[in-house]
Amino acid sequence: MTDRAPHLRELGSFLKARRGELTPADVGLPVRGSSTRRVRGLRREEVADLVAISQDYYTRVEQGRLAPAEQVLEALVHALRLNDDQRAYVESLARRVDHRSAPKRRQPIVRPQIQRLLDQLTDTPALVFGRYLDILAWNHLAASLLTDFSQMPARQRNYVRMIFTDPAMRTLYADWEGVAKTCVAILRMDAASNPTDPVLTALVGELSIADPQFRQWWAARHVARQEFGTKTLIHPDVGELTLDWDTFRYTGDPDQQLVLWSARPGTTSHEKLRILTSWSADCGYPASASLISRQRPDGSTDHEIIATCGLPCGWRVPVPMTRMTGPDI
């Protein structure tokens, strides 16, 4: 096997998976003999006809024995209805076919200045992801929001691993399955650079054994890039929060990305994030919060968050919050 074989094999497997998700009707082909079809999705010869290549040529592409020409790859992208993320994935694999060796993985290092920046973001949860969603750095508010990363061994600080192996993560996210599927798709996208990376192989092997859902979703070969989004969390201390998140690539190391979480001002999520900020800044002990709603004579509603912070001495210290009026919070 040559050095390019891993990328060719993954490219072929990816195309096969996408072929299996389409039907003749999806691509405008007549449906003939559907009751006797022995394969799920399109047949190889149907894809070959769509791309105007021989069946043998396409078979060798799927088997990882042939790198498709640029114009053939473009035609396959169109024929298999690949989206932008999927196109980027196959193009990345194709570009790396001629590399004589896989890039050596450097030990990720977060510059002290980056950690200082994180620490200065006192009212914004922030962390730094590395390749394969390794968690390289974080601030106190991110630890308050997600988990105390400092209590975990360094090799365990991987976001995908946490999502699938930490029971607390399954209750923290309101849509755990959606979050988990996206993590797998992002991990698969990252794998394009080096499908046989021992670090990646070990992580995938561990999670495939630990969780059948991970094994199923990894085998589906879905890919995704996400640079922003919204997640709803059910925090054990302050309840439900809906937070937006954005990522920023670090030009000093393209494998590192800064992730910032925020809440829309005037919402209960924004107020609850302030509770966590007070906890993180003042005492570091869990807070509790309750939302008090009062009906007004004019039919509108007053909403007020009452929060306290439990100190080890047993005192209860009020955390002042902003009073909000109106039905839309």
C-alpha positions as CSV (number, residue, x, y, z in Angstrom):
1,M,0.0,0.0,0.0
2,T,1.2,3.5,-0.8
3,D,1.1,6.5,1.6
4,R,-1.9,7.9,-0.2
5,A,-4.0,4.7,0.4
6,P,-5.7,5.9,3.6
7,H,-7.0,9.0,2.0
8,L,-8.2,7.1,-1.1
9,R,-9.9,4.4,1.0
10,E,-11.7,7.1,3.1
11,L,-12.7,8.9,-0.1
12,G,-14.1,5.8,-1.6
13,S,-15.9,4.8,1.7
14,F,-17.4,8.3,1.9
15,L,-18.7,8.3,-1.6
16,K,-20.2,4.8,-1.0
17,A,-22.0,6.1,2.1
18,R,-23.5,9.0,0.3
19,R,-24.5,6.8,-2.7
20,G,-26.4,4.6,-0.2
21,E,-28.5,7.6,1.0
22,L,-29.9,8.4,-2.5
23,T,-32.6,6.8,-4.5
24,P,-33.0,6.8,-8.3
25,A,-35.9,9.3,-7.9
26,D,-33.6,11.6,-5.9
27,V,-31.3,12.1,-8.9
28,G,-34.0,12.0,-11.7
29,L,-33.4,8.4,-12.8
30,P,-36.4,6.1,-13.7
31,V,-37.2,3.6,-11.0
32,R,-37.0,0.1,-12.6
33,G,-37.2,-3.1,-10.8
34,S,-37.3,-1.5,-7.3
35,S,-38.7,-4.6,-5.7
36,T,-35.6,-6.6,-6.8
37,R,-32.9,-4.1,-5.8
38,R,-30.3,-5.8,-3.7
39,V,-28.5,-2.6,-2.5
40,R,-29.7,0.3,-0.5
41,G,-29.5,3.6,-2.4
42,L,-28.0,4.0,-5.9
43,R,-26.1,1.2,-7.7
44,R,-22.5,1.8,-8.7
45,E,-23.4,1.6,-12.4
46,E,-26.1,4.3,-11.9
47,V,-23.5,6.7,-10.4
48,A,-21.1,5.9,-13.2
49,D,-23.8,6.7,-15.8
50,L,-24.6,10.0,-14.0
51,V,-20.9,11.0,-14.1
52,A,-20.3,9.6,-17.6
53,I,-17.5,7.3,-16.6
54,S,-17.1,3.5,-16.8
55,Q,-18.5,1.3,-14.0
56,D,-15.0,-0.1,-13.6
57,Y,-13.5,3.4,-13.1
58,Y,-16.0,4.2,-10.4
59,T,-15.7,0.8,-8.8
60,R,-11.9,1.4,-8.4
61,V,-12.6,4.9,-6.9
62,E,-14.9,3.4,-4.3
63,Q,-12.5,0.6,-3.5
64,G,-9.7,3.2,-2.8
65,R,-7.6,2.0,-5.8
66,L,-7.9,5.1,-8.0
67,A,-7.7,8.8,-7.4
68,P,-10.5,10.4,-9.4
69,A,-9.5,13.2,-11.9
70,E,-10.5,16.7,-10.8
71,Q,-13.3,16.9,-13.3
72,V,-14.6,13.5,-12.3
73,L,-14.6,14.5,-8.6
74,E,-16.5,17.6,-9.5
75,A,-19.1,15.5,-11.4
76,L,-19.4,13.1,-8.4
77,V,-20.0,16.0,-6.0
78,H,-22.9,17.1,-8.3
79,A,-24.3,13.6,-8.9
80,L,-24.3,12.6,-5.2
81,R,-25.8,16.0,-4.2
82,L,-23.0,16.8,-1.7
83,N,-23.5,19.9,0.4
84,D,-20.7,22.5,1.0
85,D,-19.3,20.6,4.0
86,Q,-19.3,17.3,2.2
87,R,-17.7,18.9,-0.9
88,A,-14.9,20.4,1.3
89,Y,-14.3,17.0,2.9
90,V,-13.9,15.1,-0.4
91,E,-11.8,17.8,-1.9
92,S,-9.5,17.8,1.2
93,L,-9.1,14.0,0.9
94,A,-8.3,14.3,-2.8
95,R,-5.7,17.1,-2.2
96,R,-3.9,14.9,0.2
97,V,-3.7,11.9,-2.0
98,D,-0.3,12.9,-3.4
99,H,1.3,13.7,-0.1
100,R,4.1,11.3,0.5
101,S,3.6,11.2,4.2
102,A,1.0,12.4,6.7
103,P,1.8,15.6,8.6
104,K,3.3,15.0,12.0
105,R,1.0,16.0,14.8
106,R,2.6,18.6,17.0
107,Q,2.0,18.8,20.8
108,P,-0.6,21.6,21.1
109,I,0.6,24.5,23.2
110,V,-1.6,27.4,24.3
111,R,0.4,30.6,24.6
112,P,0.3,32.2,28.1
113,Q,-1.2,35.3,26.5
114,I,-4.2,33.4,25.2
115,Q,-4.8,32.0,28.7
116,R,-4.5,35.5,30.1
117,L,-7.1,36.6,27.6
118,L,-9.5,33.8,28.7
119,D,-9.1,34.8,32.3
120,Q,-9.9,38.4,31.5
121,L,-13.2,37.4,29.9
122,T,-14.9,37.3,33.3
123,D,-18.5,37.5,32.1
124,T,-18.1,35.3,29.0
125,P,-17.6,31.5,29.0
126,A,-14.6,30.8,26.8
127,L,-12.4,27.9,25.9
128,V,-9.9,26.8,23.3
129,F,-10.4,23.7,21.3
130,G,-7.5,21.9,19.6
131,R,-7.7,19.2,16.9
132,Y,-10.4,16.6,17.4
133,L,-12.1,18.9,19.9
134,D,-9.4,18.5,22.5
135,I,-10.0,21.1,25.3
136,L,-6.7,23.0,25.7
137,A,-7.6,25.9,27.8
138,W,-10.7,27.5,29.5
139,N,-11.7,30.2,31.9
140,H,-13.6,30.0,35.2
141,L,-17.0,30.8,33.7
142,A,-16.6,28.0,31.1
143,A,-15.8,25.6,34.0
144,S,-18.9,26.8,35.9
145,L,-21.1,26.4,32.8
146,L,-19.8,23.0,31.6
147,T,-17.6,21.1,34.1
148,D,-14.5,21.6,36.1
149,F,-11.9,20.6,33.5
150,S,-9.1,21.0,36.1
151,Q,-10.3,17.9,37.9
152,M,-9.9,15.8,34.7
153,P,-6.7,14.1,33.5
154,A,-5.3,16.0,30.6
155,R,-5.9,13.1,28.1
156,Q,-9.5,13.0,29.1
157,R,-10.1,16.6,28.2
158,N,-11.8,16.0,24.9
159,Y,-15.2,17.4,24.1
160,V,-16.4,14.4,22.0
161,R,-15.2,12.0,24.7
162,M,-17.1,13.9,27.4
163,I,-20.3,14.1,25.3
164,F,-20.4,10.3,25.0
165,T,-18.9,9.1,28.3
166,D,-19.8,11.7,30.9
167,P,-23.4,11.0,32.1
168,A,-23.7,14.7,33.2
169,M,-23.3,15.8,29.6
170,R,-26.4,13.9,28.6
171,T,-28.5,15.8,31.0
172,L,-26.7,19.2,30.5
173,Y,-27.8,19.5,26.9
174,A,-31.5,19.7,26.1
175,D,-30.8,18.2,22.7
176,W,-28.0,15.8,23.6
177,E,-28.5,13.7,20.4
178,G,-28.2,16.7,18.1
179,V,-25.1,17.9,19.9
180,A,-23.5,14.4,19.9
181,K,-24.2,13.8,16.1
182,T,-22.7,17.2,15.3
183,C,-19.6,16.3,17.4
184,V,-19.1,13.1,15.4
185,A,-19.6,15.0,12.1
186,I,-17.0,17.6,13.1
187,L,-14.6,14.8,14.2
188,R,-15.0,13.1,10.9
189,M,-14.3,16.4,9.0
190,D,-11.1,16.8,11.1
191,A,-10.1,13.3,10.2
192,A,-9.6,14.3,6.5
193,S,-6.2,15.6,7.2
194,N,-4.9,12.3,8.5
195,P,-7.3,9.3,8.7
196,T,-4.7,7.0,10.3
197,D,-3.6,9.5,13.0
198,P,-2.9,7.2,16.0
199,V,-4.5,9.8,18.3
200,L,-7.7,9.8,16.2
201,T,-7.7,6.0,15.8
202,A,-7.4,5.6,19.6
203,L,-10.2,8.0,20.3
204,V,-12.6,6.5,17.7
205,G,-11.8,3.0,18.9
206,E,-12.4,3.9,22.5
207,L,-15.7,5.6,21.8
208,S,-16.9,2.9,19.4
209,I,-16.5,0.4,22.2
210,A,-18.0,2.6,24.8
211,D,-21.1,3.8,22.9
212,P,-23.1,2.0,20.1
213,Q,-24.6,5.4,19.0
214,F,-21.1,6.8,18.4
215,R,-20.2,3.6,16.4
216,Q,-23.4,4.0,14.3
217,W,-22.9,7.7,13.6
218,W,-19.2,7.3,12.8
219,A,-19.9,4.6,10.3
220,A,-22.5,6.9,8.6
221,R,-19.6,9.2,7.6
222,H,-21.5,12.5,7.9
223,V,-19.3,15.6,8.0
224,A,-19.9,19.1,9.2
225,R,-18.2,22.4,9.9
226,Q,-19.7,24.7,12.6
227,E,-18.5,28.1,13.3
228,F,-21.5,29.4,15.3
229,G,-24.8,28.2,16.7
230,T,-27.2,28.1,19.6
231,K,-27.5,25.5,22.3
232,T,-29.9,25.1,25.2
233,L,-28.4,23.8,28.4
234,I,-30.2,22.5,31.5
235,H,-27.7,23.6,34.1
236,P,-27.9,21.7,37.5
237,D,-27.6,25.0,39.5
238,V,-29.4,27.7,37.5
239,G,-31.7,25.7,35.2
240,E,-32.3,26.3,31.5
241,L,-30.1,28.6,29.5
242,T,-30.2,29.3,25.8
243,L,-26.7,30.5,24.7
244,D,-25.2,31.5,21.4
245,W,-21.7,30.4,20.6
246,D,-19.1,31.5,18.1
247,T,-15.7,30.2,17.1
248,F,-12.6,32.1,16.1
249,R,-9.5,30.5,14.5
250,Y,-6.1,31.4,15.9
251,T,-3.8,32.3,13.1
252,G,-0.8,31.3,15.1
253,D,-2.0,27.7,15.1
254,P,-4.9,26.8,12.7
255,D,-5.7,23.7,14.8
256,Q,-6.7,25.9,17.7
257,Q,-10.0,27.8,17.9
258,L,-11.4,30.1,20.5
259,V,-15.1,29.4,21.4
260,L,-17.1,32.1,23.1
261,W,-20.6,31.7,24.6
262,S,-23.1,34.5,25.1
263,A,-26.8,35.2,25.9
264,R,-29.1,37.9,24.5
265,P,-29.4,40.8,26.9
266,G,-32.7,41.1,28.7
267,T,-33.4,37.3,28.7
268,T,-33.5,34.9,31.7
269,S,-30.5,33.2,30.1
270,H,-28.5,36.4,30.3
271,E,-29.5,36.8,34.0
272,K,-28.6,33.2,34.8
273,L,-25.2,33.7,33.2
274,R,-24.7,36.6,35.5
275,I,-25.4,34.2,38.4
276,L,-22.7,31.9,37.2
277,T,-20.4,34.9,36.7
278,S,-20.9,35.9,40.4
279,W,-20.3,32.4,41.6
280,S,-17.1,32.1,39.5
281,A,-15.8,35.5,40.5
282,D,-16.7,35.7,44.2
283,C,-16.7,32.3,45.9
284,G,-16.6,29.4,43.5
285,Y,-19.5,27.5,45.2
286,P,-22.7,26.4,43.5
287,A,-25.5,28.9,43.1
288,S,-29.2,28.2,43.0
289,A,-31.8,30.3,41.2
290,S,-35.5,30.5,40.9
291,L,-37.7,32.5,38.5
292,I,-40.6,34.3,40.2
293,S,-43.5,35.4,37.9
294,R,-46.3,37.7,39.0
295,Q,-49.3,38.6,36.9
296,R,-50.0,42.3,36.6
297,P,-53.6,43.9,36.4
298,D,-53.0,44.8,32.8
299,G,-52.4,41.2,31.8
300,S,-48.6,41.4,31.5
301,T,-46.2,39.5,33.7
302,D,-43.3,40.5,36.0
303,H,-40.4,38.1,36.0
304,E,-37.7,38.3,38.7
305,I,-34.8,35.9,39.3
306,I,-34.0,35.2,42.9
307,A,-30.5,33.7,43.3
308,T,-28.4,32.7,46.3
309,C,-24.9,31.2,46.6
310,G,-24.2,28.4,49.0
311,L,-20.9,29.1,51.0
312,P,-19.2,26.2,52.9
313,C,-20.0,27.9,56.2
314,G,-23.7,27.5,55.5
315,W,-24.5,31.2,55.0
316,R,-26.8,32.2,52.1
317,V,-25.6,35.2,50.2
318,P,-28.1,36.9,47.9
319,V,-26.9,37.6,44.3
320,P,-28.6,40.8,43.1
321,M,-30.3,40.5,39.7
322,T,-32.1,42.7,37.3
323,R,-35.9,42.8,37.4
324,M,-37.5,42.1,34.0
325,T,-41.1,43.0,33.0
326,G,-43.1,41.6,30.1
327,P,-44.1,38.2,28.7
328,D,-41.1,37.8,26.3
329,I,-38.0,36.8,28.3
